[in-house]
Amino acid sequence: KVSSSGIALLKQQCLETVSFSGLDIEGALAAFLSKNRGLRYLDISNTNCSASDLLALGRAVHLNTVLAANIKGISRSFMSSLNGMKELKKLNLSGTALSEDILDKGPFLKNLCELEAANTEIGDRFMARLKDCAELQALDLSHTKISDKGLAYLSGLKSLSRLDLSACNLTEKAAGNISQLT
């Protein structure tokens, strides 16, 4: 377990990149983030962040990359807090409890360039939220509930160059038409 006092040692540094992936950091992330305003890249995948840690993450407006795959505690409050992160370009929420019910009604991170949300419960309603993400270049929605209907929302994403929809609910015809969408 990485304790709050252990992470406190990192508060004195001018860190740009930190990975806590796989570590037991529950309750220690919020204080770390408040002291590291220069941090740009954070990997908390496979950790046990607390709900307060996740909300503090949303206040770390300086981050441009957040990898949070396979973490528990994804909530509507957490997703809403991410909207304040104007510099956020890459977000990985794969393997989390992300669902359409968790997403709020506001704009969805329109500055994102890369989104990974594989192995989540999102579906076609989520695809409609992506229409404002004009800078989106890479999108991984493999193993989700996306169907033919949701593909229509990709047509406005002119910057999209990498797309993974493997193991989704797509017909062969729709899969064959993907290259015509962007």
N, C-alpha and C positions, 0 to 999 in steps of 0.2 A: 504494500500500500504506500502510495506517495502521500505524505501528510501535508497539511497546510504549512508547517514549518519547513518541510523539504522544498516545497514550491516557493516559499518565502525567499530562499536563497537565490532563486531565479529572478526575483523582483529587482535585484540590483543590476541586472544585465540590460543591455540594449539589444534584445533579441528580435530578429525578423521572422525566423522560422522555428516552430516548436512542434514536436510530435509526442503526444502522450499515449499513442495508440496501444491498446491492450493493458493499460495500467489502471490501478484502482485509485482514482483521483476524486472520489465523491466529496463534495463540499469544499474543494480546494481551488477550483478553477476561477471562481468569481474574483477572489483577491488577486490572483495572478494576473488576470486580464486588466484589472484596474491600474496596475503598476507598469504595464508593458504596452504603452501607446504606440511603440514602433513596430509591434508585431503585425506581420502581413499574412502569414501562413500558419494555420493551426490544424493539427490532426488530432481529433479526440475519438476516432473510430474505435469501436470495441472497448469503450470505457464505461464506467458506471456513473456518469455525471448526474448530479442531482438536478431537480427542477430549477432551483435557484441558480445553479451553474449555467444551465441552458439559457435562462433569461438574461443572465449577465453577458452571455455570448452575444446576444442581440444588441447590447450597448457597446460592443467593441467595434465601433463604426470604422475603424482603421483597417480591419481585416479585408483582404481581397480573396483569400482561399480558406474555406472551411470544409474539412473532411470529417463527417460525423456518421459514418456508416455503422450500422448495427448497434446504435445506442438506443436506450429506452427513454421514455419521458418526452418524446416529441408531442407537443400540444399545440392548440390554437394560439395560446399566448406566446409560445416560442416562435411559431411561424410569423405571427404579427410583428414580433420584435425584430425579425430579420429585415423587414422592410426599411428600417432605419439605416441599414448598412449599404450606403450608396456606392462604396468602393468594391463590394462583393462581386467577384467575377466568376468564381468556381465554387460550387456547392455539391457535396455528396451526401445524400440522405438515404442511400441504398440500404435495404434490410431493416429499415425503421418502421414504426407504426404510421408512417405518413399515409393519409387517406384524404379523400375529397372533403370529408366532414371536418377535418382538422384545419384545412386551409380557410383563412378568413376571406371576406368579400373584397378587400382592398386590392391594390395593384400587386402583382406578383413579381418582385425582384427584377424589374425590367432591365437592369444593367448586366445581368448574367450573361457570360459567354459559354459556360459549361455547366450542365446540370446532370447529375447522376441520381436517379430515383428508382433503380432496379429493385425488384423483389419487394415492392410496396403495394398498397391497396388502391392506388390511384387509377382512374379510368378516364373516360371521354370528357367528363366535366372539367377535369384538370387541364386537358389539352386546350380548352377554350381560354384558360388563364395564360397560356404561353403566347398568345397573339401579340402582346405588348413587349415581348422579349426580342426586339429587333436585332440585338447583337449576339443572339444565341448561335454558337458555332457547333457545339457538341451536345448531344442529348442521348442519354441512356435510360430508356424506359422498358428494358427487357423484363420479362416475367411480371408484367403488370396486367391490368384489366383493359388496356387500350384495345379498341376495336376499329373496324373500318370507319365508323362514324367519326371517331376522334382524329383520324388522319387528315381530314379536311382543314383542320386548324394549323397544320404545318405549312400551308400554302403561302402565308405571309412571312415566313422566316427565311428571308433571302440569304442570310449569312450562314445558314446551317450547312455544314460540310460533313459531319459525322453523326450518324443516327443508328441506334441499336433498339430494335423492336422485337428481338427474338423472343419466342415463347409467349407472344401476346395473342389476343383473340382476333387475328386478322385472317381474312379469306385470301386465297391464292391470288385472286384478281386484284384485290387492294394492295397486296404486297408487291405485285408486279407494276403497279402505278406509282409507287413511292417516288421514283426518280423524276416524275413530272410535277411533283408538288412544290418544289422550291425553285 
